[in-house]
Amino acid sequence: MNNKNSYHFHTKVIHAGQSPGDWDGATQPPIFQTASHQHETAENLSRTFSGKTNDHIYMRLTNPTNRILEEKLVALEGGQGAVVMSSGMAAITNACMALLRAEDEFVTGNSLFMSTYLLFTNIFKKYNITARLVESTDADAIEKAINSRTRFVYIETIGNPKMDIPDLARIAGIAHSHGIPLLVDNTLPTPYLCRPFELGADVVIHSTTKYLSGHGNAVGGAVIDSGGFDWSGERFPDFKPFIDRKGALAFLDKVWREHHINFGTTQAPIHSYLTMIGLDTLALRMERHMENAQEVARFLDKRQEVTWINYPGLKDHPSHSIARKQFGDKGFGGMLAFGLKDQTACFEFIQGLKLIYHLANLGDCKTLVIHPYSSQYVSFDDPTRESLSITADMIRLSVGIEDVGDICEDLGQALDKIK
Ligand SMILES: *Cc1c(COP(=O)(O)O)cnc(C)c1O
């Protein structure tokens, strides 16, 4: 094996976790479509069940194809271990459940993916677990919300569709000063744009469904462990057996052993395979997504039908400077939101599109549009929608990698049709 970690991102994203001689020289990983694995001896199976070998037992536990994707994600994020799961929500649920007991609390930015919001505010509530929601970019409010019951801080690197960007290094510092870890949902920027471990985060979560896969053909999620958090602190007495077993990777072991394998949030190897095909082109796609998004923002800015634009790449955006600090000169992500006169105008606009797809997804190589207020958030009451910045006049755009002239032309002709 070459030392893959010394390569640059553009190389690593293609070559991490594999070498030319692997799999009879195949360039793409094989799909191990098998529910279970043979063991030569009873001793070996016993050792494997005790966690003393990395052999495979049963697909719900581990799978060789999934493991290749796990190695790739660890290399890209710079962590020490990963578990891939059946969806981004499976990853978020398992990561949080591994940390939470009844009556516990955690602090979270209020700029949350819709299902994450419902998990935190509705489902956890049933177990008397309190999610303290504060403004994602308000580090002081995050610190104030931490108390003796708080088990972790949770944040999204780029809020969706708020497009607010928290200062991860500052928030990690605050969390650590209270002896708790920082969990980051890094789905929107991907490790191409931001590597939260380098800024002090302890756990990174992904929906691989989005940019990592990029083709809208697979669903998946991942929990990645930096291996750097000390779980022996007084807040985490329940981590002792996991520390004894896996040391630095105690958290990942708890996620995997206690939750993932028992909840059955198994990733099908075909989804890992499809995700890895997409992953090969992640760096190139992200460059084009961001270049196009910047251009689309400029285009929309000039249109009189557009009442406001929310894109961190615009100089007057409240998160512009922190984005520059955190993401360097690479860009500002591929997502933006903008306003039209009202909901009717939004519907007319969507109806008028010819090239752009209207559907609930993001991070696809195709440009996608949605009116979140009347779709994903249709069952939310207005005060909640307002707190999440979901307004009736808002269009969300996931800018794809097509020719940007064609994207703008489609947007323009649909804006022309608004009455
Ligand atoms: C889509 C998404 C999720 C959930 O991922 P699924 O794969 O759909 O379960 C979580 N977080 C963010 C930021 C997302 O965009």
The ligand as a Tripos MOL2 file, in Angstrom:
@<TRIPOS>MOLECULE
LIG
   15    15     1     0     0
SMALL
NO_CHARGES

@<TRIPOS>ATOM
      1 C1        -30.0580   15.1590    3.3660 C.3       1 LIG1
      2 C2        -29.4240   15.5970    4.6060 C.ar      1 LIG1
      3 C3        -29.4690   14.7840    5.7430 C.ar      1 LIG1
      4 C4        -30.1950   13.4660    5.7830 C.3       1 LIG1
      5 O1        -29.6150   12.5630    4.8960 O.3       1 LIG1
      6 P1        -30.4220   11.3200    4.2410 P.3       1 LIG1
      7 O2        -29.3630   10.6140    3.4960 O.co2     1 LIG1
      8 O3        -31.4900   11.9120    3.3820 O.co2     1 LIG1
      9 O4        -30.9970   10.5420    5.3620 O.co2     1 LIG1
     10 C5        -28.8320   15.2460    6.8890 C.ar      1 LIG1
     11 N1        -28.1950   16.4190    6.9140 N.ar      1 LIG1
     12 C6        -28.1410   17.2380    5.8410 C.ar      1 LIG1
     13 C7        -27.4170   18.5370    5.9410 C.3       1 LIG1
     14 C8        -28.7410   16.8520    4.6520 C.ar      1 LIG1
     15 O5        -28.6960   17.6670    3.5940 O.3       1 LIG1
@<TRIPOS>BOND
     1     1     2 1
     2     2     3 ar
     3     2    14 ar
     4     3     4 1
     5     3    10 ar
     6     4     5 1
     7     5     6 1
     8     6     7 2
     9     6     8 1
    10     6     9 1
    11    10    11 ar
    12    11    12 ar
    13    12    13 1
    14    12    14 ar
    15    14    15 1
@<TRIPOS>SUBSTRUCTURE
     1 LIG1         1 GROUP 0 **** ****
